């Protein structure tokens, strides 16, 4: 294993954080007077910047390290996920985005208020906040443990805590003062950083393999590493799963999760919001291919030592912690300079997801929960809610950091899979949201009573299908499908009181007309 950071690595690391400090100051210029400015950027965000921000928000340290792991161990069928994502974005852009803009929504859950009342908006908002706390706290832990391994060559509690603090302070530097405008422009910087790091690794790995391009392609083709389409029923990304459960997951992620959708709500109108989402998918695909190619080259590097001279006896563990092949490569093979660049790339990937979630959680807490409560009691000016937004950003930064440390201790000292639960908990929440929104948009069923039942029904269904509870192993995509079906079924059991009232009024008017 390599020694700790070299001087060159520390110079790159320091330069990156100096850039963070300078850009955070520049992007936080100007006084924000309303929550519309703080949470929506006054609907003046450039479409391209929003698209890059959506791309950056969809990435994380888990993606940075996880995509190479998938292609190293399997093939390129993960690309099918982005075909599913493209279909989902088409749906979100055509069906949901126009509805959000029509009601001038600050959060996606305001749509439920119009359909089922204020309680439905609050319940969906609480579901989002709970899910995001677990999911994003776990993602923060993954990013922090990777940084600790590279920086300190260990995963001691103190070093993991320092890494968590580094990541959270970087996220706060952009989010606290400047709000979503600062987040969106900073995401462009983070995206450029981790994509640049990925390109540097790709070129270095390619140069380290003693074979020409045609030989590399031939070797990968022979071992079916270039396989892209899975028509079986067993693969995690087979075509049937992509067109069902994964499609539902992507609809929820791009259209019902404030963390992602908040970006699209900052454009000047619905058309710009639609274009930003579609462009984000076209930008995401080459980034995904970049990290999948790194995994393929790592496969040749370790599994074909005749190309690299490397030791093929790879043990993907670090102090008892399972690590990805990319992390193994960083720790054992990465030269100075590139190691520093990859470290800031991992930090950038973690920051791009952390700063966005702080803004999203704050917007839901203030606009969907705190503002209705406060305004019902006394008249309050906008500056009060801007301050409340900033205070909630700080609160969620603390809560996410605590969740990240809880993930560390839970994973090391218990046998319960909290981390896998935490990473999937947002998906558990998605099933309930999908069922409720499906009923709200496409039917005249459901009411304020069935909304919380559906949200919990979808969540509970997926939770009960987990192998550590039921003992049954069922693909994640099918869990999404079943959970959504349960939530939608619960919504169908309730009659919409507004629709009933409207029907009664229509009937009464018709009777009056006949008498007349």
Phi and psi in degrees as a GROMACS rama.xvg file:
@    title "Ramachandran Plot"
@    xaxis  label "Phi"
@    yaxis  label "Psi"
@TYPE xy
-66.977  157.843  UNK-2
-74.5824  179.597  UNK-3
-62.8173  179.273  UNK-4
-50.4264  138.849  UNK-5
-81.955  174.209  UNK-6
-60.1808  -42.597  UNK-7
-62.3767  -40.9883  UNK-8
-60.5079  -44.4167  UNK-9
-66.0873  -34.2534  UNK-10
-63.4185  -44.9711  UNK-11
-63.1827  -43.3686  UNK-12
-61.3947  -46.8587  UNK-13
-65.7289  -39.3002  UNK-14
-63.2729  -38.4533  UNK-15
-64.1829  -45.7381  UNK-16
-71.2205  -28.1046  UNK-17
-65.7331  -41.2182  UNK-18
-62.4186  -41.1098  UNK-19
-58.884  -45.3404  UNK-20
-63.4623  -46.5877  UNK-21
-66.3708  -45.6504  UNK-22
-69.4551  -32.5481  UNK-23
-65.6063  -36.7359  UNK-24
-67.4997  -45.6023  UNK-25
-63.6152  -40.3681  UNK-26
-79.3501  -9.35123  UNK-27
-101.881  12.1725  UNK-28
-71.6708  149.852  UNK-29
94.072  141.867  UNK-30
-87.2512  132.359  UNK-31
-98.0503  125.611  UNK-32
-109.174  -18.6863  UNK-33
-134.548  159.821  UNK-34
-70.2463  -23.4366  UNK-35
-63.0299  -38.4454  UNK-36
-69.5713  -42.811  UNK-37
-70.7581  -42.718  UNK-38
-96.9726  -24.1744  UNK-39
-123.37  1.41816  UNK-40
59.8898  27.6271  UNK-41
56.6515  25.2417  UNK-42
53.5239  44.3521  UNK-43
-124.184  12.2848  UNK-44
-74.4343  135.116  UNK-45
-63.3787  140.899  UNK-46
-59.1212  -42.5682  UNK-47
-65.5147  -41.8711  UNK-48
-61.8372  -40.296  UNK-49
-63.7719  -42.347  UNK-50
-60.7949  -43.4661  UNK-51
-66.6331  -36.4754  UNK-52
-65.0615  -40.4699  UNK-53
-62.7725  -42.5618  UNK-54
-57.0831  -49.8507  UNK-55
-64.7252  -39.0403  UNK-56
-64.0437  -33.9221  UNK-57
-75.1805  -14.975  UNK-58
-95.0622  162.811  UNK-59
-160.589  176.554  UNK-60
-60.9623  -31.6989  UNK-61
-63.5608  -39.0624  UNK-62
-69.9958  -44.0249  UNK-63
-54.0956  -41.7269  UNK-64
-95.5969  -26.1789  UNK-65
-81.4409  -34.8461  UNK-66
-62.8344  -45.8006  UNK-67
-60.3014  -34.1352  UNK-68
-62.2466  -39.6348  UNK-69
-66.6208  -49.7982  UNK-70
-70.1381  -29.8315  UNK-71
-63.5372  -45.5325  UNK-72
-84.8395  -25.0541  UNK-73
-129.993  -103.786  UNK-74
-156.461  -148.889  UNK-75
-105.744  15.9156  UNK-76
-65.6096  -15.9096  UNK-77
-60.1445  -24.222  UNK-78
-61.2819  -26.3308  UNK-79
-59.777  -27.2893  UNK-80
-57.7546  -35.5852  UNK-81
-79.5234  -22.3533  UNK-82
-66.5219  -44.1645  UNK-83
-61.2705  -42.6579  UNK-84
-63.2406  -38.073  UNK-85
-63.4928  -43.8302  UNK-86
-63.3911  -38.9572  UNK-87
-65.144  -42.7355  UNK-88
-64.9175  -37.102  UNK-89
-58.1844  -44.9511  UNK-90
-63.7815  -48.9736  UNK-91
-60.9231  -43.2286  UNK-92
-65.4833  -39.6942  UNK-93
-83.9902  -34.0004  UNK-94
-102.06  -46.5991  UNK-95
-90.2788  -46.8238  UNK-96
-56.033  -46.1885  UNK-97
-59.2477  -36.0033  UNK-98
-68.1178  -39.6278  UNK-99
-64.3578  -42.2533  UNK-100
-71.1322  -32.3002  UNK-101
-61.8748  -33.6774  UNK-102
-100.114  6.13469  UNK-103
53.53  51.315  UNK-104
-73.3065  139.283  UNK-105
-90.8907  -28.1369  UNK-106
-133.22  156.389  UNK-107
-69.0688  -18.0834  UNK-108
-82.551  -7.04834  UNK-109
-66.6184  -23.4987  UNK-110
-62.5809  -34.8071  UNK-111
-71.4169  -28.295  UNK-112
-62.4421  -41.1964  UNK-113
-66.3987  -36.6096  UNK-114
-84.819  -43.084  UNK-115
-124.33  0.80436  UNK-116
104.581  167.74  UNK-117
-62.6675  -33.4495  UNK-118
-62.363  -35.0727  UNK-119
-65.3199  -40.7711  UNK-120
-61.1455  -45.2436  UNK-121
-64.9147  -41.4509  UNK-122
-65.5581  -41.8966  UNK-123
-66.0741  -38.2806  UNK-124
-63.5057  -41.9143  UNK-125
-64.8916  -41.0271  UNK-126
-59.7714  -42.7859  UNK-127
-61.7764  -46.6225  UNK-128
-63.7428  -41.7068  UNK-129
-65.4996  -47.5409  UNK-130
-60.8835  -44.0084  UNK-131
-67.5389  -35.069  UNK-132
-61.1321  -46.8333  UNK-133
-68.4416  -51.2891  UNK-134
-65.492  -48.7314  UNK-135
-75.6714  -29.1497  UNK-136
-63.5563  -40.6268  UNK-137
-67.848  -39.3845  UNK-138
-64.8635  -38.1688  UNK-139
-61.9945  -40.0594  UNK-140
-62.0619  -43.5641  UNK-141
-61.2913  -43.9913  UNK-142
-63.8757  -42.4788  UNK-143
-67.5486  -40.0794  UNK-144
-69.0493  -32.3634  UNK-145
-66.5493  -44.7762  UNK-146
-62.7855  -40.9973  UNK-147
-63.2555  -42.2143  UNK-148
-59.646  -43.4002  UNK-149
-76.5466  -44.7714  UNK-150
-73.0216  -47.0454  UNK-151
-109.269  -5.98901  UNK-152
57.7217  29.5704  UNK-153
-158.238  175.615  UNK-154
-128.532  43.7827  UNK-155
-65.1438  147.269  UNK-156
-51.6336  -43.0815  UNK-157
-62.8559  -42.7294  UNK-158
-70.3225  -35.7173  UNK-159
-65.4936  -41.786  UNK-160
-62.1037  -41.2287  UNK-161
-62.5548  -41.0778  UNK-162
-65.6993  -40.636  UNK-163
-61.0677  -44.6912  UNK-164
-62.7613  -40.704  UNK-165
-58.4593  -47.7353  UNK-166
-66.3321  -43.1335  UNK-167
-71.2059  -37.1198  UNK-168
-64.9178  -38.1183  UNK-169
-62.9462  -41.1407  UNK-170
-66.6008  -42.0042  UNK-171
-65.1049  -33.0074  UNK-172
-56.6913  -33.6663  UNK-173
-91.9827  -39.1155  UNK-174
-79.5064  -41.2457  UNK-175
-60.4773  -51.5466  UNK-176
-86.6008  -50.9388  UNK-177
-85.289  -14.6099  UNK-178
66.6156  -151.239  UNK-179
-66.4056  -30.9997  UNK-180
-60.2846  -46.3017  UNK-181
-64.8204  -39.1284  UNK-182
-61.4678  -47.0915  UNK-183
-62.9786  -46.4672  UNK-184
-71.5201  -32.9384  UNK-185
-68.7002  -32.9749  UNK-186
-60.9098  -32.0606  UNK-187
-64.584  -38.8813  UNK-188
-67.3242  -45.1728  UNK-189
-65.2008  -40.5686  UNK-190
-62.0599  -44.9364  UNK-191
-61.6374  -36.4846  UNK-192
-66.9316  -51.0178  UNK-193
-76.8078  -27.1866  UNK-194
-68.7809  -40.7959  UNK-195
-61.2361  -41.0929  UNK-196
-63.289  -41.8826  UNK-197
-62.4416  -42.6044  UNK-198
-63.6211  -40.3443  UNK-199
-61.6943  -42.9788  UNK-200
-65.5256  -43.4941  UNK-201
-58.5231  -47.6618  UNK-202
-67.8998  -38.2035  UNK-203
-65.8686  -43.9425  UNK-204
-62.6269  -43.0234  UNK-205
-60.6342  -41.3861  UNK-206
-68.8291  -27.8934  UNK-207
-78.4505  -15.2217  UNK-208
-93.7244  121.579  UNK-209
-85.1726  70.9796  UNK-210
-161.502  148.65  UNK-211
-80.207  172.648  UNK-212
-59.3514  -45.3895  UNK-213
-64.5526  -35.973  UNK-214
-66.5891  -41.2481  UNK-215
-62.147  -47.0625  UNK-216
-63.6552  -41.6155  UNK-217
-62.5999  -43.7557  UNK-218
-63.9627  -42.1632  UNK-219
-68.4959  -39.2571  UNK-220
-65.8106  -41.918  UNK-221
-60.2028  -36.0285  UNK-222
-97.5783  17.5705  UNK-223
56.8457  30.9937  UNK-224
-80.4028  -13.4751  UNK-225
-97.3463  6.79671  UNK-226
-63.8879  128.463  UNK-227
-115.859  -25.3038  UNK-228
-115.704  123.564  UNK-229
-112.191  112.476  UNK-230
-101.16  5.79312  UNK-231
-77.3732  179.583  UNK-232
-103.286  -0.509301  UNK-233
-100.8  -33.7418  UNK-234
-64.9456  148.072  UNK-235
-64.5727  -28.6105  UNK-236
-120.137  39.8417  UNK-237
-71.0577  160.844  UNK-238
-60.7031  -31.7233  UNK-239
-71.2894  -40.1633  UNK-240
-68.5119  -37.2669  UNK-241
-64.3211  -33.7488  UNK-242
-91.6761  3.59876  UNK-243
-125.566  -92.0139  UNK-244
-62.431  -44.3922  UNK-245
-66.6227  -34.807  UNK-246
-62.9886  -44.0965  UNK-247
-61.8454  -42.3339  UNK-248
-59.3252  -44.4094  UNK-249
-69.1923  -35.2192  UNK-250
-61.3356  -44.5479  UNK-251
-65.5907  -42.8269  UNK-252
-64.9976  -41.4039  UNK-253
-89.4873  -19.8895  UNK-254
-121.638  -20.7873  UNK-255
-119.773  -1.43824  UNK-256
-105.698  113.183  UNK-257
-56.8124  -27.8201  UNK-258
-58.491  -41.3133  UNK-259
-91.7501  -44.9378  UNK-260
-72.2264  -24.1399  UNK-261
-54.4757  -35.7797  UNK-262
-61.138  -45.023  UNK-263
-67.9219  -20.2117  UNK-264
-84.6821  -0.573091  UNK-265
-94.6495  -4.00742  UNK-266
-74.6317  170.838  UNK-267
-72.9953  -27.3515  UNK-268
-156.634  178.161  UNK-269
-62.5984  -38.1768  UNK-270
-62.9519  -42.3139  UNK-271
-66.0139  -38.4048  UNK-272
-62.0456  -42.3463  UNK-273
-62.0037  -46.5036  UNK-274
-63.6322  -37.2721  UNK-275
-63.3156  -39.91  UNK-276
-67.5234  -44.5101  UNK-277
-63.5255  -42.9324  UNK-278
-64.5576  -35.413  UNK-279
-60.6136  -36.734  UNK-280
-68.1583  -43.0778  UNK-281
-63.4334  -30.5467  UNK-282
-79.1927  -30.5063  UNK-283
-71.3374  -35.9168  UNK-284
-58.8645  -50.9088  UNK-285
-63.0259  -30.6376  UNK-286
-66.6579  -42.8821  UNK-287
-61.6914  -43.0599  UNK-288
-61.0437  -40.4776  UNK-289
-54.8578  -49.4012  UNK-290
-76.7894  -27.1654  UNK-291
-68.9065  -36.6321  UNK-292
-65.2751  -36.2951  UNK-293
-59.3575  -42.0338  UNK-294
-62.2554  -39.934  UNK-295
-65.2466  -41.8637  UNK-296
-68.6419  -34.5175  UNK-297
-64.7595  -34.5348  UNK-298
-61.3742  -47.165  UNK-299
-66.53  -37.2454  UNK-300
-62.2861  -43.2788  UNK-301
-96.5817  -35.4003  UNK-302
-87.9079  -14.0126  UNK-303
-127.014  73.6714  UNK-304
-59.7237  -17.2488  UNK-305
-65.7444  -20.1213  UNK-306
-89.5363  -24.2886  UNK-307
-127.535  -22.1579  UNK-308
77.0735  8.79028  UNK-309
-80.7804  158.184  UNK-310
-77.0411  122.498  UNK-311
-82.3718  -3.59337  UNK-312
-81.2412  77.2937  UNK-313
-92.2847  124.631  UNK-314
-117.346  107.192  UNK-315
-84.5111  63.4026  UNK-316
-136.558  154.897  UNK-317
-146.723  110.256  UNK-318
50.6004  42.899  UNK-319
82.5033  -5.13401  UNK-320
-95.7305  130.246  UNK-321
-70.9486  132.791  UNK-322
-124.77  158.538  UNK-323
-77.0045  163.837  UNK-324
-65.021  -32.487  UNK-325
-65.912  -42.1672  UNK-326
-64.9391  -40.1112  UNK-327
-58.7284  -43.6327  UNK-328
-64.4926  -42.7358  UNK-329
-60.0318  -43.0995  UNK-330
-74.1307  -29.6298  UNK-331
-109.157  -27.0336  UNK-332
-121.046  -22.0373  UNK-333
-65.9451  127.398  UNK-334
-76.8904  163.822  UNK-335
-63.5635  152.663  UNK-336
91.3497  -63.5356  UNK-337
-68.0971  -33.0865  UNK-338
-63.2868  -42.8214  UNK-339
-63.391  -39.5348  UNK-340
-65.7482  -41.4374  UNK-341
-66.947  -34.913  UNK-342
-61.7881  -47.6196  UNK-343
-68.4512  -27.0575  UNK-344
-65.2344  -43.8093  UNK-345
-64.815  -39.8191  UNK-346
-64.1757  -43.0039  UNK-347
-61.3472  -41.4454  UNK-348
-63.3049  -41.1453  UNK-349
-68.2455  -40.545  UNK-350
-64.3047  -40.5781  UNK-351
-63.6684  -27.9075  UNK-352
-90.1204  -28.8939  UNK-353
-74.0316  -44.2264  UNK-354
-67.6138  -34.57  UNK-355
-68.2229  -38.1193  UNK-356
-70.6424  -31.6189  UNK-357
-62.2803  -44.6524  UNK-358
-65.7822  -40.0323  UNK-359
-68.295  -45.3753  UNK-360
-65.5186  -38.3993  UNK-361
-63.8646  -42.5162  UNK-362
-63.1493  -41.3123  UNK-363
-68.5288  -43.6304  UNK-364
-61.7197  -41.9728  UNK-365
-80.4918  -52.1798  UNK-366
-75.3429  -37.2913  UNK-367
-94.0828  -26.2617  UNK-368
-114.093  -54.7381  UNK-369
-76.1364  -45.0744  UNK-370
-58.7018  -48.8236  UNK-371
-59.486  -39.1929  UNK-372
-65.774  -44.4756  UNK-373
-71.1233  -45.2496  UNK-374
-69.3448  -23.3054  UNK-375
-70.5706  -19.7501  UNK-376
-100.08  -37.9922  UNK-377
-163.736  157.932  UNK-378
-68.5592  130.814  UNK-379
-134.454  139.372  UNK-380
-80.3357  167.492  UNK-381
-65.8149  -34.3796  UNK-382
-60.1146  -31.6037  UNK-383
-61.6286  -42.5904  UNK-384
-74.2449  -29.5968  UNK-385
-63.8927  -44.8886  UNK-386
-62.3295  -39.4134  UNK-387
-62.8542  -38.1898  UNK-388
-60.9602  -43.8956  UNK-389
-67.8309  -39.2528  UNK-390
-65.1062  -37.7934  UNK-391
-70.1864  -30.8275  UNK-392
-60.5617  -45.0709  UNK-393
-63.4254  -43.0655  UNK-394
-59.5041  -47.246  UNK-395
-70.5167  -28.3853  UNK-396
-62.5483  -42.4231  UNK-397
-66.0459  -46.5958  UNK-398
-63.4007  -41.6689  UNK-399
-65.7388  -38.1097  UNK-400
-64.6997  -41.9536  UNK-401
-64.421  -39.8623  UNK-402
-64.1373  -38.0287  UNK-403
-63.4129  -43.9909  UNK-404
-68.7256  -35.8414  UNK-405
-61.4167  -39.7091  UNK-406
-61.4265  -39.9883  UNK-407
-60.1278  -51.9493  UNK-408
-69.297  -39.4475  UNK-409
-62.8735  -44.874  UNK-410
-66.6876  -34.5316  UNK-411
-83.6976  -28.7373  UNK-412
-116.466  1.90183  UNK-413
-133.097  167.696  UNK-414
-96.7602  -7.17345  UNK-415
-76.5238  135.309  UNK-416
-81.2484  64.2086  UNK-417
-60.2482  -39.4486  UNK-418
-63.2879  -45.4885  UNK-419
-65.8725  -35.8301  UNK-420
-64.1842  -46.0849  UNK-421
-63.8788  -39.7165  UNK-422
-68.1511  -30.1088  UNK-423
-97.3167  -5.39412  UNK-424
-65.0649  -30.8644  UNK-425
-66.1323  -33.5  UNK-426
-69.0089  -34.446  UNK-427
-60.8534  -42.9714  UNK-428
-67.1674  -32.4111  UNK-429
-59.7536  -38.0803  UNK-430
-61.2117  -44.025  UNK-431
-63.4338  -43.7221  UNK-432
-62.8871  -40.4616  UNK-433
-62.6379  -43.1357  UNK-434
-63.2714  -43.6382  UNK-435
-67.5038  -47.4243  UNK-436
-67.4989  -35.3721  UNK-437
-60.3389  -42.8399  UNK-438
-68.0692  -40.6577  UNK-439
-65.5873  -37.3549  UNK-440
-89.6049  -39.3787  UNK-441
-106.366  -5.69634  UNK-442
-136.082  175.905  UNK-443
-112.632  29.0347  UNK-444
-108.414  169.141  UNK-445
90.7545  156.453  UNK-446
-156.692  -174.735  UNK-447
-62.2798  -24.7915  UNK-448
-77.7765  -41.2603  UNK-449
-78.1836  -20.2735  UNK-450
-58.8626  -56.0967  UNK-451
-63.6611  -32.6407  UNK-452
-65.0507  -40.746  UNK-453
-68.8446  -41.3615  UNK-454
-60.0175  -45.1813  UNK-455
-74.7386  -32.9027  UNK-456
-64.0622  -44.5233  UNK-457
-63.8655  -46.0571  UNK-458
-59.6811  -49.4678  UNK-459
-64.6828  -36.6875  UNK-460
-61.9851  -46.0951  UNK-461
-68.7442  -38.4019  UNK-462
-61.5173  -43.4976  UNK-463
-67.6653  -21.3691  UNK-464
-84.8947  -3.44935  UNK-465
-69.8574  138.99  UNK-466
-60.404  -28.9179  UNK-467
-76.699  -3.54084  UNK-468
-114.292  -49.9639  UNK-469
-90.6342  -21.7517  UNK-470
78.7444  2.90308  UNK-471
-105.381  134.78  UNK-472
-100.554  114.759  UNK-473
-132.075  138.397  UNK-474
-55.0715  146.692  UNK-475
-59.0812  -40.1286  UNK-476
-60.7263  -38.458  UNK-477
-73.4236  -30.2915  UNK-478
-62.2827  -43.624  UNK-479
-60.0117  -44.1113  UNK-480
-63.9847  -46.9497  UNK-481
-66.8736  -42.3713  UNK-482
-62.1748  -41.6921  UNK-483
-66.3383  -39.7599  UNK-484
-61.9898  -42.6259  UNK-485
-62.8182  -48.0306  UNK-486
-62.4234  -42.3984  UNK-487
-65.5195  -39.8045  UNK-488
-61.9362  -39.4587  UNK-489
-63.8528  -41.2562  UNK-490
-63.4094  -36.6561  UNK-491
-68.0283  -20.3691  UNK-492
-76.2777  -14.7678  UNK-493
-106.671  139.935  UNK-494
-88.7655  139.092  UNK-495
-75.1266  113.941  UNK-496
-63.7263  -32.6142  UNK-497
-65.2221  -42.4325  UNK-498
-66.1393  -39.3188  UNK-499
-61.6479  -45.6828  UNK-500
-60.1564  -42.6677  UNK-501
-62.7736  -41.4712  UNK-502
-65.5109  -41.3175  UNK-503
-62.7537  -41.9788  UNK-504
-63.477  -40.8636  UNK-505
-63.6143  -40.9329  UNK-506
-64.9834  -43.6149  UNK-507
-63.2968  -41.0761  UNK-508
-65.5784  -37.8094  UNK-509
-65.4284  -40.7177  UNK-510
-63.8436  -40.3618  UNK-511
-62.2108  -41.2798  UNK-512
-62.364  -39.8265  UNK-513
-65.2363  -42.8444  UNK-514
-63.4209  -38.4402  UNK-515
